[in-house]
Amino acid sequence: MTTATYWQTIDRFRAVAREQPDREAVTYPDGTTAHGPPDYRTLSYGELDRWSDAIAEHLTATGVRSGTRTIVLVLPSPELYAILFALLKIGAVPVVIDPGMGVRRMAHCLRAVEAEAFIGIPQAHALRVLFPRSFRGVRTALTVGRRWFWGGPTLSSWSRTPTGILPERVAADPDELLIIGFTTGSTGPAKAVELTHGNLAAMVEQVHAARGHTPPDTSLVTLPLVGVLDLLLGSRCVLPPLIPSKVGSTDPAHVIDAITRFGVRTMFASPALLIPLLERLRTHPDQLKSLVSIFSGGAPVPHWCIAGLREVLHPDVRIYAGYGSTEALPLSTIESRELLAGLVERATRGEGTCIGRPTDRVQVRLLGITDEPVASWADASEPAAGEVGEIVVAGPNVSTRYYWPEHANAAGKIADGEQVWHRTGDLGWLDEQGRIWFCGRKTQRITTAAGPLFTVQVEQVFNAVAGVSRTALVGVGAPGNQQPVLCVELEPGADEMAALTRLRTRATEFDTLVPISDFLVHPGFPVDIRHNAKIGREQLARWATRRQDSRR
């Protein structure tokens, strides 16, 4: 009998599946109705366990085994979780990527992984056919949905019940590669992140600790990785009806229906979903009494959204703003009551956005701002207390290397003896209580003749102006002599001239903001595809440059 290396943490899932096989695992939309929310179906832990065993059995028969790099391009669904758990059970390495980065960029990234198996929806297989050089190493292809003009089996043609017993399994070493996940590429070149067995095990424990070691019971999930973590904790995962690439267009009434219908206790969502949810609750009050906690991520949550949710939800609900990345999730959290107890006012005075204290076993240091590689801490310079630097982290959940490109390891990692620190590319500072204040992305800082300006620090000052929805600071010209330009999104119905006058007056109240004299109203900021929340400042900078050129 062959031996397979597997993810030891999956034993949590199998224990639930065997002790409580009828327990609900994944509840998902199934079809639509003419009016109102969709119908739902539920897959039990026992069914998901058997289905993933059957997929693992079929994949093994096609040559997929421990270490096989397997591209997975499947929409959030019970099929996705069955496939992921199957791959984890046999020790194969799922490769996940955000399709929102664009077809050619995605094909280029996937070529670097040299995958040996490909599992995807029909549109994903069409990509494989159109760009054969990017997938020339693929020997196993599985279609989730209808197969068009390519070969290979479909998932629906495989039984959901295994015919035998999986090969003997041996728990992997914590440092062994488990998953390759690509960054979005929304704020820099996409990179292939190596996550090990130890990284994922730590994530499970940290998510559990963040909830006070209370069983999640029922979770509303809008990010697939969170669903994996919750299933390993024995949760029932409810998938609301949403389009991953258009989270902001999700009908909040359907989200509220899912929360109340299934007694959701905790949910993870980006600001793009929380903002319309708040608007809906203001016009259709509902305290969502089953809800215990909300975790947000993907981009900073506007403080007014957090304050508004506090007003409309039950007073006992805990609302957390989270911070993390593909390389390290989670890194820090802050609860709404602490945030609203004076920290928002500090943000409007130009201190940045407080993103809380590091999560369990995560260490944070600051590195002097530089775009150059730093090989070791012996070569590093650290800013003085209270000054802005690059946020650098280490911990059991933090990835220590990139699979691709190789130069990203020199640029993004710092050796410190046997410990490896990850450079987040984010700028911030630490206060006297050890809280992190986020000031913006390093690549998006503005370098003027008078000195640097940090995007989030500046924008929080102007976002407090009446009539302004949000702002984005960009630079026009060559670094070192850039002209700062503030792009402005106005609130619906706001008087443009009056808002611009208030913005100019606001700039004169801060010595550091005097160089900002150019304000451009934009109809709607571009945002990232994954969370629909991160502002595309690089695109806005090009737009502002064109505007400046046309004026001249």
Residue pairs with C-beta under 8 A, 6 or more apart in sequence:
1 167
1 168
2 65
2 167
2 168
3 167
3 168
3 169
3 170
4 65
4 66
4 89
4 90
4 91
4 166
4 167
4 168
4 169
4 170
5 66
5 67
5 91
5 169
5 170
5 171
5 172
5 176
6 66
6 88
6 89
6 90
6 91
6 169
6 170
6 171
6 172
7 88
7 89
7 91
7 172
7 178
7 197
7 200
7 201
8 171
8 172
8 197
8 201
9 197
9 200
9 201
9 204
9 232
10 85
10 88
10 89
10 232
12 204
12 232
12 233
12 234
13 45
13 49
13 85
13 231
13 232
14 49
16 23
16 45
16 234
17 45
17 46
17 48
17 49
18 46
18 49
20 45
21 44
21 45
21 46
21 49
22 44
22 45
22 46
23 44
23 45
23 46
23 234
23 236
24 42
24 43
24 44
24 45
24 218
24 236
25 42
25 43
25 44
25 45
25 47
25 48
25 81
25 231
25 236
25 237
26 42
26 43
26 48
26 78
26 81
26 227
26 231
26 236
26 237
26 239
27 40
27 41
27 42
27 43
27 236
27 237
27 238
27 239
27 262
28 40
28 41
28 42
28 43
28 77
28 78
28 238
28 239
29 38
29 39
29 40
29 239
29 240
29 241
30 38
30 39
30 40
30 41
31 38
31 39
32 38
32 39
32 241
33 39
36 257
37 241
37 253
37 254
37 257
37 258
37 261
38 241
38 254
40 258
40 261
40 262
42 236
43 51
43 78
47 160
48 78
48 81
48 82
48 85
48 231
49 85
50 160
50 161
50 162
51 82
51 160
51 161
52 81
52 82
52 83
52 85
52 86
52 89
53 86
53 89
53 162
53 166
54 86
54 158
54 159
54 160
54 161
54 162
54 163
55 82
55 83
55 86
55 155
55 158
56 86
56 87
56 89
56 90
56 162
56 166
57 162
57 163
57 164
57 166
58 153
58 158
59 86
59 87
59 90
59 92
59 117
59 140
59 142
60 90
60 166
60 167
62 117
62 139
62 140
63 116
63 117
63 139
63 140
64 70
64 87
64 90
64 92
64 116
64 117
64 140
65 90
65 91
65 92
66 90
66 91
66 92
67 91
67 92
67 93
67 177
68 92
68 93
68 116
68 117
69 92
69 93
69 95
69 113
69 114
69 115
69 116
69 117
69 180
70 87
70 92
70 93
70 94
70 95
70 115
70 116
70 117
70 118
70 119
70 140
71 95
71 97
71 110
71 113
71 115
71 117
71 118
71 119
71 120
71 135
71 138
72 80
72 83
72 84
72 87
72 94
72 95
72 96
72 119
72 120
73 97
73 99
73 118
73 119
73 120
73 121
73 124
73 127
74 80
74 83
74 119
74 120
74 121
74 124
74 144
75 121
75 244
76 221
76 222
76 224
76 227
76 239
76 244
77 239
79 144
79 155
80 224
81 224
81 227
81 228
81 231
81 237
83 119
83 144
83 155
84 94
84 224
84 228
85 231
87 93
87 94
88 94
88 178
89 166
89 169
90 166
90 167
91 169
91 172
92 117
93 177
93 178
93 179
93 180
94 179
94 180
95 110
95 113
95 115
95 179
95 180
95 181
95 182
95 192
96 179
96 180
96 181
96 182
96 224
97 106
97 109
97 110
97 181
97 182
97 190
98 106
98 182
98 184
98 185
98 190
98 529
98 530
99 106
99 124
99 245
99 529
100 184
100 245
100 528
100 529
100 530
101 109
101 182
101 184
101 185
101 186
101 190
101 529
103 127
103 130
105 185
105 190
106 127
107 127
107 130
107 131
107 134
108 134
109 182
109 190
109 192
109 404
110 134
110 135
111 131
111 133
111 134
111 135
112 192
112 403
112 404
112 405
113 180
113 192
113 403
113 404
114 137
115 135
115 137
115 138
116 137
116 138
116 139
116 140
117 138
117 139
117 140
117 141
117 142
118 124
118 125
118 128
118 135
118 138
118 140
118 141
118 142
119 141
119 142
119 144
120 127
120 128
120 142
120 143
120 144
121 143
121 144
121 145
122 143
122 145
122 146
122 147
122 148
125 141
125 143
125 147
125 148
125 150
126 148
128 134
128 135
128 138
128 141
128 150
129 149
129 150
140 152
141 150
141 151
141 152
142 152
142 153
142 154
142 155
143 150
143 152
143 153
143 154
143 155
144 154
144 155
145 154
145 155
146 154
147 154
172 178
172 197
173 197
174 196
174 197
174 198
174 201
175 196
175 197
175 198
176 196
176 197
177 194
177 195
177 196
177 403
178 195
178 196
178 197
178 199
178 200
179 195
179 200
180 192
180 193
180 194
180 195
180 403
181 192
181 193
181 195
181 225
181 326
182 190
182 191
182 192
182 193
182 326
183 190
183 191
183 193
183 325
183 326
183 327
184 190
184 326
184 528
184 529
184 530
186 528
186 529
186 530
186 534
186 536
187 425
187 441
187 443
187 444
187 534
187 538
188 425
188 443
189 405
191 402
191 404
191 405
191 408
191 412
192 402
192 403
192 404
193 326
193 327
193 399
193 402
193 403
194 399
194 400
194 401
194 402
194 403
195 399
196 399
196 400
198 396
199 396
199 397
199 398
199 399
201 396
202 361
202 395
202 396
202 397
203 229
203 329
203 330
203 397
204 229
204 232
204 233
205 360
206 330
206 359
206 360
206 361
206 362
206 397
207 226
207 229
207 230
207 233
207 330
208 233
209 359
209 360
210 295
210 320
210 330
210 333
210 359
210 360
211 266
211 293
214 292
215 233
215 234
215 235
216 230
216 233
216 234
216 235
216 265
216 266
217 235
217 236
217 263
217 265
217 266
218 235
218 236
218 238
218 262
218 263
218 264
218 265
218 266
218 290
219 226
219 227
219 230
219 235
219 236
219 237
219 238
219 264
219 265
219 266
219 267
219 268
220 238
220 240
220 255
220 258
220 259
220 264
220 266
220 267
220 268
220 269
221 227
221 230
221 237
221 238
221 239
221 267
221 268
222 240
222 242
222 247
222 267
222 268
222 269
222 270
222 273
223 268
223 297
223 298
225 329
226 268
227 237
227 239
230 237
231 237
236 262
238 258
238 262
238 264
240 250
240 254
240 255
240 258
241 250
241 251
241 254
242 250
242 273
243 249
243 250
244 530
245 529
246 532
247 270
247 272
247 273
247 531
247 532
248 272
248 273
248 275
248 276
248 527
248 532
250 273
250 276
252 273
252 276
252 277
252 279
252 280
252 281
253 280
253 284
255 273
255 277
256 277
256 280
256 281
256 284
256 286
256 288
258 264
259 267
259 288
259 290
259 291
260 286
260 288
260 290
263 290
264 288
264 290
264 291
265 290
265 291
265 292
265 293
266 291
266 292
266 293
266 294
266 295
267 291
267 293
267 294
267 295
268 294
268 295
268 296
268 297
269 277
269 294
269 295
269 296
270 296
270 297
270 298
270 299
270 531
270 532
270 533
271 296
271 298
271 299
271 300
271 301
271 302
271 305
271 531
271 533
272 298
272 527
272 531
272 532
272 533
274 294
274 296
274 301
274 305
274 309
275 302
275 305
277 309
278 305
278 308
278 309
278 312
281 288
281 309
281 312
281 313
282 308
282 312
285 312
287 312
287 313
287 314
288 313
288 314
288 317
289 314
291 313
291 314
291 317
292 316
292 317
292 318
293 317
293 318
293 319
293 320
294 309
294 317
294 318
294 319
294 320
295 320
295 322
295 333
296 319
296 320
296 321
296 322
297 322
297 323
297 324
297 329
297 330
297 531
298 528
298 530
298 531
298 533
298 534
299 528
299 531
299 533
299 534
299 535
300 321
300 353
300 355
300 438
300 456
301 321
302 463
302 470
303 339
303 340
303 344
303 347
306 319
306 321
306 336
306 339
306 340
307 336
307 340
307 344
309 317
309 319
309 336
310 317
310 319
310 336
310 337
310 340
313 319
318 335
318 336
319 335
319 336
320 333
320 334
320 335
320 336
321 333
321 334
321 336
321 339
321 355
321 356
322 330
322 332
322 333
322 355
323 330
323 331
323 332
323 333
323 355
323 356
323 436
323 438
324 330
324 331
324 332
325 331
325 424
326 399
327 398
327 399
327 412
327 422
327 424
328 362
328 393
328 395
328 397
328 398
328 399
328 422
328 424
329 397
330 359
330 397
331 358
331 359
331 362
331 364
331 393
331 424
332 355
332 356
332 357
332 358
332 359
332 362
332 364
332 436
333 355
333 356
333 357
333 359
334 343
334 354
334 355
334 356
334 357
334 435
335 356
338 356
339 354
343 354
346 354
347 353
347 354
347 460
348 460
348 461
348 463
348 464
349 461
350 457
350 458
350 460
350 461
350 510
350 512
350 513
351 437
351 457
351 460
352 428
352 429
352 437
352 438
352 439
352 440
352 454
352 456
352 457
352 460
353 437
353 438
353 439
353 456
353 460
354 431
354 435
354 436
354 437
354 438
355 428
355 435
355 436
355 437
355 438
356 435
356 436
357 433
357 434
357 435
357 436
358 364
358 393
358 395
358 434
358 436
359 395
359 397
361 395
361 396
361 397
362 393
362 394
362 395
362 397
362 398
363 393
363 394
363 395
364 391
364 392
364 393
364 430
364 436
365 382
365 392
365 393
365 421
366 382
366 383
366 387
366 389
366 390
366 391
366 392
366 428
366 429
366 430
367 374
367 380
367 381
367 382
367 383
367 389
367 390
367 392
367 414
367 423
368 380
368 381
368 382
368 383
368 389
368 390
369 383
369 388
369 389
369 390
369 427
369 442
369 445
369 452
370 381
370 390
371 442
373 410
373 411
374 380
374 414
374 423
375 410
375 414
375 415
376 414
376 415
376 416
377 414
377 415
377 416
377 421
380 414
382 389
383 389
383 429
385 430
386 429
386 431
387 429
388 427
388 428
388 429
388 439
388 454
388 457
389 427
389 428
389 429
390 423
390 424
390 425
390 426
390 427
390 442
391 424
391 426
391 427
391 428
391 436
391 438
392 414
392 421
392 422
392 423
392 424
393 421
393 422
393 424
394 416
394 419
394 420
394 421
394 422
398 420
398 422
399 422
400 413
400 420
400 422
401 409
401 413
401 420
402 408
402 409
402 412
411 423
412 422
412 423
412 425
413 420
413 421
413 422
413 423
414 420
414 421
414 423
415 421
425 441
425 442
425 443
426 438
426 439
426 440
426 441
426 442
427 438
427 439
427 440
427 441
427 442
427 445
427 454
428 436
428 437
428 438
428 439
429 436
429 437
429 439
430 436
430 437
431 437
438 456
439 454
439 455
439 456
439 457
440 454
440 455
440 456
440 457
441 455
441 537
444 455
444 474
444 537
444 538
445 452
445 453
445 454
445 455
446 452
446 453
446 454
446 455
446 473
446 474
446 475
446 482
446 484
447 475
447 479
447 480
447 481
447 482
448 475
448 481
448 482
448 483
448 484
448 515
449 480
449 481
450 515
453 473
453 484
453 512
453 515
453 516
455 472
455 473
455 537
458 471
458 473
458 484
458 486
458 513
458 516
459 470
459 471
459 472
459 473
459 486
461 506
461 510
461 513
462 468
462 471
462 486
462 488
462 503
462 506
462 507
463 470
463 471
464 506
465 499
465 502
465 503
465 506
466 499
466 502
467 490
467 491
467 494
467 495
467 498
467 499
467 502
468 488
468 489
468 490
468 491
468 494
468 499
468 502
468 503
469 489
469 490
469 491
469 494
470 489
470 525
470 535
471 486
471 487
471 488
471 489
472 486
472 487
472 522
472 525
472 535
472 537
472 540
473 484
473 485
473 486
473 487
473 516
473 537
474 484
474 485
474 487
474 537
474 540
474 541
474 544
475 482
475 483
475 484
475 485
475 541
476 482
476 483
476 485
476 541
476 544
476 545
476 548
477 483
483 518
483 548
484 515
484 516
484 518
485 516
485 518
485 519
485 520
485 541
485 544
485 548
486 503
486 516
486 518
486 519
486 520
487 520
487 521
487 522
487 525
487 540
487 543
487 544
488 499
488 500
488 503
488 519
488 520
488 521
488 522
489 521
489 522
489 523
489 524
489 525
490 496
490 499
490 521
496 521
500 519
500 521
503 519
504 517
504 519
506 513
507 513
507 514
507 516
507 517
508 514
518 548
520 544
520 547
522 540
522 543
525 535
525 536
525 540
526 535
526 536
526 539
526 540
527 533
527 534
527 535
527 536
528 534
528 536
